[in-house]
Amino acid sequence: MPVNNFDGNNCSEKICIQGKKVFDACMKQITLQQITVSVTDVNPPTPALPLRFVSCRSTTTEGIVDNLVVERLQERPKYGRVQADIVVPVEVTYIDSNNEEGRGTGTVTVPVDVVMYLPEPSIIPYKIEAGVSAVSPEGQYSQTQEIDGVTYYLFVINCCVTAILKVTMDVELIVPSYGYAVIPPCQEYTEEVCSGYFELPLYPGGRTGNGGGNNQ
């Protein structure tokens, strides 16, 4: 495939790039009230109970799409009903009864049931992805449970969640090119101890007193 087809316009060539095409996207923002987060992998281990909730926030911007069901709409063939659970990995920070800070991991789940544009059937399949962000302004420790030898520390929290659902596909595209990007050199950080001092004039401004041979 030729990649240097000059077309006479400002762009110098046409190139083939590999990338991810987003066919549709929508954002859902929701406040989850009084949800239970099961926290494991605590550090340091075996905290002294009871625990005092400090904060909870997402640990990644990429959510896990679980229990996905996509059904094309008969009345709108280019669109479909997308049902899924968006799982958001989170980290909970707490203080134990010995006043020692600790943290552990858990998940927050957001159900979605939306209508989105779907590309036509093709050999390369589309994917449903989710970008996520979550933060909890308040919460409290509930109890501790042990299941199959794993200790879970349960917190009941209120959580603010943003989920961006996307219909994507890995594709190869022909795009106009203006050449390679020009990367400027890095600006090294230096702590200028004499900054401001060397910029001062050698002598003060204004006219000097008598005695100067050039004074008029």
Backbone bond lengths (Angstrom), bond angles and torsions (degrees), N, CA, C in turn:
res aa  C-N    CA-C-N  psi(-1)  N-CA   C-N-CA  omega(-1)  CA-C   N-CA-C  phi
1 M - - - 1.457 - - 1.528 109.09 -
2 P 1.333 119.35 119.17 1.460 119.93 -179.46 1.512 110.57 -67.11
3 V 1.321 115.30 140.13 1.459 119.55 -178.93 1.524 111.13 -119.66
4 N 1.320 118.29 7.91 1.459 119.72 -179.01 1.536 110.25 -126.70
5 N 1.336 114.96 49.37 1.456 120.06 178.10 1.526 109.35 -82.53
6 F 1.309 117.36 100.32 1.456 120.88 -179.84 1.523 108.50 -74.19
7 D 1.324 117.20 129.11 1.453 119.83 -176.42 1.530 112.08 -111.53
8 G 1.318 117.12 2.82 1.455 119.52 176.82 1.513 114.22 85.38
9 N 1.315 118.48 -5.70 1.457 120.77 177.20 1.524 109.71 -88.16
10 N 1.321 115.51 -166.78 1.462 119.19 -177.78 1.528 111.87 -67.52
11 C 1.328 117.60 -33.11 1.451 118.40 -179.25 1.526 109.40 -71.28
12 S 1.294 116.12 145.12 1.460 121.11 -174.14 1.520 112.58 -86.59
13 E 1.335 117.79 -24.59 1.457 120.06 -176.95 1.519 109.82 -163.78
14 K 1.318 114.66 171.16 1.455 121.64 171.63 1.519 107.54 -111.76
15 I 1.312 116.17 134.31 1.455 119.29 -176.73 1.523 109.65 -128.31
16 C 1.316 115.14 157.34 1.461 122.21 176.94 1.525 108.26 -102.61
17 I 1.321 116.19 124.06 1.466 120.49 179.75 1.520 109.07 -123.01
18 Q 1.321 115.23 150.88 1.454 121.51 173.08 1.518 108.45 -97.43
19 G 1.317 115.56 133.58 1.453 118.65 -178.71 1.517 111.16 -161.91
20 K 1.320 114.87 -175.47 1.452 121.80 179.65 1.527 108.30 -111.27
21 K 1.317 116.27 118.55 1.456 121.18 178.53 1.518 109.27 -92.74
22 V 1.327 116.00 131.23 1.455 121.97 178.01 1.526 108.03 -99.42
23 F 1.317 117.14 112.70 1.457 121.98 -178.95 1.528 111.83 -81.98
24 D 1.318 116.76 -32.63 1.462 120.51 178.36 1.518 108.35 -159.97
25 A 1.326 115.78 155.90 1.459 121.32 178.74 1.519 108.86 -155.36
26 C 1.308 116.03 147.86 1.461 121.23 174.89 1.517 108.60 -148.92
27 M 1.332 115.50 153.93 1.463 121.09 -175.94 1.521 109.86 -116.84
28 K 1.318 114.96 135.76 1.457 121.20 176.00 1.518 108.74 -123.06
29 Q 1.334 115.76 124.88 1.458 121.86 176.54 1.516 108.11 -117.06
30 I 1.313 115.29 128.45 1.462 119.86 -173.31 1.520 109.77 -145.21
31 T 1.333 115.42 147.82 1.458 121.97 173.45 1.516 108.31 -105.47
32 L 1.323 116.27 116.00 1.464 121.68 179.24 1.527 108.71 -92.20
33 Q 1.311 115.93 119.80 1.462 121.83 -175.44 1.524 111.08 -99.09
34 Q 1.330 115.00 131.04 1.464 121.75 171.80 1.531 112.36 52.74
35 I 1.334 115.65 50.56 1.457 119.99 176.01 1.533 109.09 -96.89
36 T 1.310 116.17 153.18 1.466 121.53 -178.22 1.517 110.02 -100.66
37 V 1.317 116.03 127.32 1.459 122.70 177.14 1.524 108.20 -111.33
38 S 1.327 116.60 122.51 1.459 121.75 178.08 1.527 108.76 -91.24
39 V 1.311 116.61 114.05 1.462 122.67 -173.33 1.526 109.81 -100.98
40 T 1.346 115.38 130.59 1.468 121.55 176.95 1.530 108.81 -129.96
41 D 1.337 115.06 -177.34 1.468 122.06 178.00 1.523 110.55 52.32
42 V 1.316 116.61 47.17 1.458 120.57 -177.33 1.525 110.36 -73.81
43 N 1.316 114.53 147.81 1.460 121.91 179.30 1.536 108.80 -141.05
44 P 1.358 116.22 120.75 1.467 129.32 1.33 1.530 111.18 -72.15
45 P 1.339 115.91 157.80 1.460 120.07 -177.23 1.528 112.19 -69.38
46 T 1.327 114.77 161.22 1.471 124.27 177.52 1.526 112.12 45.54
47 P 1.338 117.79 65.33 1.466 119.87 177.29 1.525 110.60 -68.41
48 A 1.331 115.21 154.02 1.462 120.82 179.15 1.525 109.13 -78.42
49 L 1.320 115.17 124.42 1.467 121.25 -177.75 1.526 110.35 -85.88
50 P 1.335 117.44 153.76 1.466 128.46 -0.59 1.530 111.20 -80.70
51 L 1.340 115.06 167.73 1.451 121.51 -178.22 1.531 109.85 -105.82
52 R 1.317 115.34 152.30 1.468 121.14 177.20 1.522 108.81 -114.95
53 F 1.321 116.56 119.77 1.463 122.82 -178.16 1.530 110.18 -64.16
54 V 1.338 115.89 135.84 1.467 121.74 176.68 1.530 110.57 -112.88
55 S 1.346 116.58 -56.12 1.458 119.59 -178.19 1.520 110.02 -162.16
56 C 1.320 114.53 166.86 1.460 121.47 176.10 1.516 107.48 -150.35
57 R 1.343 116.70 131.63 1.455 120.29 177.79 1.519 110.08 -152.29
58 S 1.321 115.14 159.46 1.463 120.58 -178.83 1.521 110.65 -67.89
59 T 1.323 116.12 149.45 1.458 121.61 -178.61 1.523 112.64 -104.01
60 T 1.337 117.82 -4.00 1.457 121.75 -179.38 1.518 108.57 -151.54
61 T 1.325 116.19 161.49 1.465 120.76 176.39 1.524 111.66 -97.56
62 E 1.324 117.19 1.11 1.458 121.48 -179.40 1.517 109.85 -110.87
63 G 1.335 116.33 115.47 1.448 120.74 179.75 1.521 111.62 -86.13
64 I 1.326 115.94 165.23 1.458 123.27 177.95 1.523 108.22 -101.23
65 V 1.326 116.46 121.15 1.462 121.23 178.94 1.522 108.59 -89.36
66 D 1.328 115.95 114.15 1.465 121.29 -175.70 1.532 109.43 -121.74
67 N 1.330 115.68 155.57 1.467 122.57 177.74 1.534 111.57 53.27
68 L 1.326 116.09 46.13 1.461 121.36 -175.52 1.524 111.29 -78.43
69 V 1.349 114.72 131.07 1.460 121.99 174.26 1.524 107.35 -134.15
70 V 1.339 116.56 122.21 1.463 122.21 179.20 1.523 108.67 -120.03
71 E 1.315 115.96 127.13 1.461 121.41 -178.66 1.520 109.01 -133.42
72 R 1.336 116.38 119.64 1.461 120.30 178.00 1.526 110.01 -67.40
73 L 1.334 114.51 142.69 1.456 120.63 179.64 1.520 110.03 -85.64
74 Q 1.328 116.37 128.76 1.458 120.54 -178.25 1.521 111.26 -64.08
75 E 1.324 117.08 -38.14 1.458 120.64 -177.98 1.523 112.83 -80.71
76 R 1.323 116.90 -14.30 1.473 122.48 178.36 1.520 107.95 -137.89
77 P 1.336 117.84 81.11 1.479 121.32 -170.82 1.527 114.23 -59.82
78 K 1.328 117.69 -26.46 1.461 119.57 -178.51 1.528 112.23 -84.09
79 Y 1.324 116.27 -0.61 1.458 120.72 -178.15 1.523 109.67 -123.99
80 G 1.323 114.75 161.24 1.450 119.34 -179.68 1.514 111.43 -147.11
81 R 1.313 115.23 159.01 1.464 121.71 174.23 1.520 108.49 -88.45
82 V 1.317 116.08 124.37 1.461 121.88 -177.36 1.525 108.14 -114.12
83 Q 1.320 115.44 115.88 1.458 121.81 177.52 1.528 108.54 -116.46
84 A 1.323 116.26 134.24 1.465 119.76 -178.98 1.522 110.19 -165.96
85 D 1.317 114.19 165.48 1.462 122.05 169.97 1.525 107.29 -109.29
86 I 1.317 116.46 121.96 1.461 121.23 177.76 1.522 108.10 -94.11
87 V 1.314 116.42 113.18 1.468 122.17 -178.26 1.525 108.65 -94.98
88 V 1.335 116.06 123.81 1.462 122.46 -177.12 1.531 109.26 -110.04
89 P 1.335 119.15 113.31 1.468 120.05 174.68 1.531 110.24 -67.68
90 V 1.330 115.91 133.62 1.466 120.96 -178.12 1.526 110.11 -132.57
91 E 1.318 114.34 162.33 1.467 121.75 174.33 1.522 108.20 -123.30
92 V 1.328 116.02 129.44 1.461 122.55 179.79 1.527 108.58 -105.66
93 T 1.315 115.25 129.00 1.469 121.54 176.06 1.524 108.66 -106.95
94 Y 1.330 115.92 137.80 1.467 120.79 -176.30 1.528 109.24 -145.82
95 I 1.311 115.59 171.54 1.469 123.07 173.70 1.522 107.14 -126.74
96 D 1.354 116.59 128.36 1.460 118.93 -177.47 1.526 110.57 -85.27
97 S 1.326 115.90 -178.06 1.470 120.25 -175.39 1.519 112.76 -70.27
98 N 1.348 117.62 -12.79 1.465 121.39 173.72 1.517 111.98 -91.76
99 N 1.339 115.84 11.64 1.462 122.96 179.39 1.527 112.12 63.54
100 E 1.335 115.99 30.17 1.456 121.71 177.55 1.528 109.65 -105.70
101 E 1.335 115.38 131.08 1.469 119.72 -178.52 1.518 110.30 -78.15
102 G 1.317 115.75 140.40 1.454 121.65 176.85 1.508 109.98 -143.79
103 R 1.318 115.46 172.99 1.461 120.65 179.77 1.521 110.13 -152.85
104 G 1.328 114.56 156.35 1.451 120.91 178.37 1.512 109.90 -152.55
105 T 1.327 115.88 173.35 1.458 120.72 -174.77 1.524 110.96 -113.04
106 G 1.324 113.97 152.80 1.452 121.40 177.67 1.510 109.69 -160.11
107 T 1.315 117.31 -165.23 1.458 122.06 179.13 1.521 110.37 -140.74
108 V 1.329 114.17 152.81 1.462 122.68 171.94 1.527 106.96 -122.65
109 T 1.310 117.57 134.56 1.465 122.03 -175.96 1.524 110.77 -112.95
110 V 1.344 115.47 131.39 1.458 122.25 178.81 1.524 108.84 -118.51
111 P 1.324 119.34 118.27 1.470 120.53 176.76 1.529 110.14 -80.31
112 V 1.333 116.67 140.52 1.460 121.52 176.86 1.524 109.02 -129.67
113 D 1.314 114.94 143.87 1.464 122.54 176.89 1.522 106.06 -145.79
114 V 1.352 116.94 93.45 1.457 121.55 -169.18 1.523 110.17 -133.35
115 V 1.337 115.08 166.61 1.453 122.73 174.25 1.524 108.36 -107.02
116 M 1.353 116.90 128.41 1.454 120.97 -177.54 1.528 110.03 -137.16
117 Y 1.328 114.91 156.12 1.461 120.78 175.33 1.523 109.22 -71.35
118 L 1.331 116.54 136.49 1.467 121.77 179.32 1.526 109.28 -121.83
119 P 1.324 118.27 133.09 1.467 119.84 176.79 1.521 111.21 -66.41
120 E 1.327 115.73 159.25 1.449 120.39 178.99 1.529 110.41 -65.34
121 P 1.339 118.00 155.95 1.475 120.67 -179.98 1.528 111.62 -56.43
122 S 1.307 116.86 138.65 1.465 122.55 -179.26 1.515 109.27 -152.02
123 I 1.337 115.63 170.13 1.468 120.14 178.73 1.526 110.33 -64.89
124 I 1.323 116.12 -44.43 1.466 120.18 176.63 1.525 108.34 -81.09
125 P 1.313 118.74 120.38 1.465 120.11 -176.64 1.529 111.42 -80.55
126 Y 1.318 115.22 152.57 1.468 120.12 172.71 1.527 109.10 -82.14
127 K 1.319 115.75 165.54 1.463 121.53 178.76 1.518 109.41 -128.84
128 I 1.310 115.40 152.28 1.456 122.29 173.04 1.526 107.20 -105.52
129 E 1.331 115.86 118.25 1.456 121.30 -178.58 1.522 109.73 -121.43
130 A 1.327 115.73 165.23 1.463 120.39 -179.32 1.522 110.27 -141.25
131 G 1.322 115.84 127.29 1.459 121.55 168.54 1.521 108.12 -97.18
132 V 1.327 117.33 138.32 1.463 119.67 -171.14 1.524 111.69 -136.75
133 S 1.320 113.49 156.40 1.465 122.17 170.65 1.517 107.09 -154.39
134 A 1.336 116.69 135.46 1.461 120.48 -177.82 1.523 109.87 -144.12
135 V 1.312 115.72 144.09 1.462 121.56 176.41 1.524 108.04 -148.43
136 S 1.314 115.55 143.15 1.460 120.52 179.94 1.522 109.68 -118.05
137 P 1.333 118.01 118.50 1.456 120.76 179.67 1.519 113.89 -79.80
138 E 1.348 116.86 -19.51 1.462 118.59 -176.68 1.521 110.09 -154.72
139 G 1.311 114.85 152.38 1.453 120.78 179.07 1.511 110.29 -177.95
140 Q 1.320 116.17 175.45 1.461 120.63 179.01 1.522 110.32 -152.57
141 Y 1.320 114.20 152.49 1.463 120.19 178.05 1.522 109.33 -73.26
142 S 1.333 116.32 139.32 1.464 120.83 -178.06 1.524 111.83 -107.72
143 Q 1.322 116.62 -65.50 1.463 120.30 -176.94 1.516 109.75 -164.22
144 T 1.318 115.13 175.62 1.457 122.28 177.51 1.522 109.06 -119.20
145 Q 1.332 115.59 135.56 1.454 121.14 177.86 1.517 109.59 -128.05
146 E 1.322 115.92 149.16 1.462 121.28 175.80 1.521 108.38 -121.86
147 I 1.355 115.63 118.63 1.455 121.30 -178.75 1.525 108.28 -127.34
148 D 1.332 115.68 121.39 1.467 121.60 179.18 1.529 111.58 54.18
149 G 1.313 116.27 40.62 1.451 121.02 176.89 1.518 114.97 80.56
150 V 1.332 118.10 1.27 1.467 122.25 179.55 1.523 108.73 -106.61
151 T 1.330 116.43 130.35 1.458 121.68 179.77 1.519 109.59 -91.65
152 Y 1.331 115.63 126.91 1.466 122.15 178.44 1.524 108.74 -113.54
153 Y 1.325 115.59 129.79 1.457 122.04 175.70 1.531 107.19 -102.57
154 L 1.329 116.38 115.40 1.450 121.39 -172.36 1.535 110.62 -94.93
155 F 1.344 114.12 128.98 1.455 121.32 175.76 1.525 108.93 -121.25
156 V 1.309 117.55 140.77 1.461 123.13 174.76 1.529 107.06 -105.86
157 I 1.326 116.35 119.12 1.458 120.42 -171.86 1.525 110.98 -132.19
158 N 1.332 115.02 162.28 1.460 123.34 165.05 1.522 106.70 -105.89
159 C 1.325 117.05 128.49 1.463 120.31 -169.89 1.524 110.87 -130.57
160 C 1.334 115.74 134.57 1.458 122.60 175.16 1.527 108.09 -99.03
161 V 1.325 116.50 121.01 1.462 120.97 -173.13 1.527 109.71 -125.42
162 T 1.327 115.76 135.25 1.460 122.97 169.89 1.522 107.88 -116.52
163 A 1.336 116.14 125.75 1.465 121.79 178.81 1.520 108.74 -126.45
164 I 1.330 116.79 126.44 1.461 122.89 177.34 1.517 107.76 -109.84
165 L 1.324 115.15 111.14 1.454 121.42 -178.63 1.520 109.15 -91.29
166 K 1.344 117.56 135.20 1.463 122.08 -176.07 1.525 111.02 -132.99
167 V 1.328 115.01 142.42 1.462 121.91 169.88 1.524 106.39 -103.69
168 T 1.323 118.19 112.89 1.456 121.85 -172.03 1.523 111.39 -128.08
169 M 1.337 113.71 165.23 1.459 120.62 175.01 1.523 108.67 -153.80
170 D 1.319 116.85 138.90 1.463 121.39 174.42 1.526 108.60 -78.57
171 V 1.331 117.06 120.60 1.462 121.28 -173.01 1.525 110.52 -135.42
172 E 1.325 115.21 169.48 1.459 123.23 170.10 1.522 107.44 -116.11
173 L 1.320 116.58 125.88 1.454 122.51 -173.41 1.520 110.75 -121.09
174 I 1.334 116.35 145.17 1.456 121.81 170.53 1.525 107.55 -95.73
175 V 1.318 116.13 121.47 1.461 120.75 -177.66 1.526 109.34 -131.93
176 P 1.335 117.23 152.19 1.464 119.31 174.39 1.521 110.64 -70.43
177 S 1.321 116.04 146.45 1.463 120.91 -177.87 1.518 110.38 -123.35
178 Y 1.288 116.11 142.49 1.460 123.32 173.89 1.527 110.77 -107.69
179 G 1.315 115.99 19.54 1.460 120.55 179.22 1.522 111.04 96.65
180 Y 1.311 114.59 -178.86 1.455 120.40 -179.72 1.530 110.58 -73.84
181 A 1.303 115.20 151.35 1.461 120.17 177.63 1.521 110.17 -69.32
182 V 1.312 115.61 142.98 1.466 121.60 176.29 1.522 107.21 -92.82
183 I 1.320 115.57 115.75 1.467 121.04 -177.89 1.519 108.74 -94.29
184 P 1.323 118.67 117.95 1.469 120.09 179.24 1.521 110.69 -73.19
185 P 1.313 117.56 155.53 1.471 119.98 177.42 1.518 110.83 -66.96
186 C 1.321 115.49 151.23 1.467 119.91 177.76 1.525 110.03 -68.54
187 Q 1.315 114.97 145.23 1.455 120.51 175.23 1.517 108.02 -94.71
188 E 1.314 115.53 109.28 1.456 120.08 -177.16 1.529 110.35 -66.66
189 Y 1.336 115.07 138.35 1.456 119.50 176.87 1.518 109.13 -83.36
190 T 1.296 115.99 127.86 1.464 121.46 175.29 1.517 108.44 -133.49
191 E 1.294 115.45 139.96 1.459 120.41 178.32 1.521 108.11 -90.16
192 E 1.321 115.06 99.57 1.464 121.16 -175.47 1.522 109.81 -78.32
193 V 1.328 114.77 96.75 1.464 119.43 179.76 1.519 110.77 -64.29
194 C 1.339 116.99 -36.45 1.459 121.41 -175.88 1.520 112.06 -97.91
195 S 1.354 117.38 15.30 1.452 119.84 179.96 1.521 110.01 -60.26
196 G 1.318 115.74 131.66 1.458 121.01 -178.13 1.511 112.78 94.75
197 Y 1.327 116.00 -32.97 1.469 119.18 -179.31 1.513 110.82 -77.20
198 F 1.337 117.72 -45.87 1.461 120.83 -178.33 1.527 111.92 -70.22
199 E 1.347 116.85 -17.79 1.450 119.41 179.36 1.532 112.68 -81.43
200 L 1.323 117.03 -10.42 1.475 119.80 179.11 1.526 110.63 -69.46
201 P 1.364 117.59 147.42 1.470 119.46 175.35 1.523 110.19 -67.24
202 L 1.322 115.00 154.38 1.462 119.14 -179.80 1.522 111.10 -63.13
203 Y 1.336 116.66 -40.80 1.453 122.48 177.71 1.526 108.65 -124.40
204 P 1.319 116.91 155.99 1.454 118.85 179.75 1.518 111.15 -66.24
205 G 1.319 117.48 154.70 1.454 122.03 179.21 1.524 111.72 -74.97
206 G 1.339 116.12 175.22 1.462 120.83 -179.21 1.512 111.32 92.94
207 R 1.325 116.10 177.01 1.460 121.53 -177.56 1.515 109.64 -82.76
208 T 1.330 116.08 143.44 1.460 121.30 179.56 1.522 109.53 -85.58
209 G 1.328 116.25 170.03 1.475 120.68 179.45 1.527 111.88 -78.72
210 N 1.344 116.41 -176.45 1.462 122.22 178.29 1.511 110.91 -62.85
211 G 1.287 115.17 157.32 1.452 121.04 179.01 1.493 111.12 108.98
212 G 1.349 118.16 -15.70 1.442 119.56 177.18 1.500 110.26 -83.35
213 G 1.329 117.66 129.83 1.440 121.24 -176.94 1.510 114.17 -62.47
214 N 1.389 117.49 -20.45 1.446 119.12 -177.69 1.510 112.12 -97.58
215 N 1.320 117.21 1.39 1.458 117.67 179.60 1.502 110.79 -70.33
216 Q 1.311 115.50 136.09 1.469 119.77 179.53 1.519 108.84 -102.79
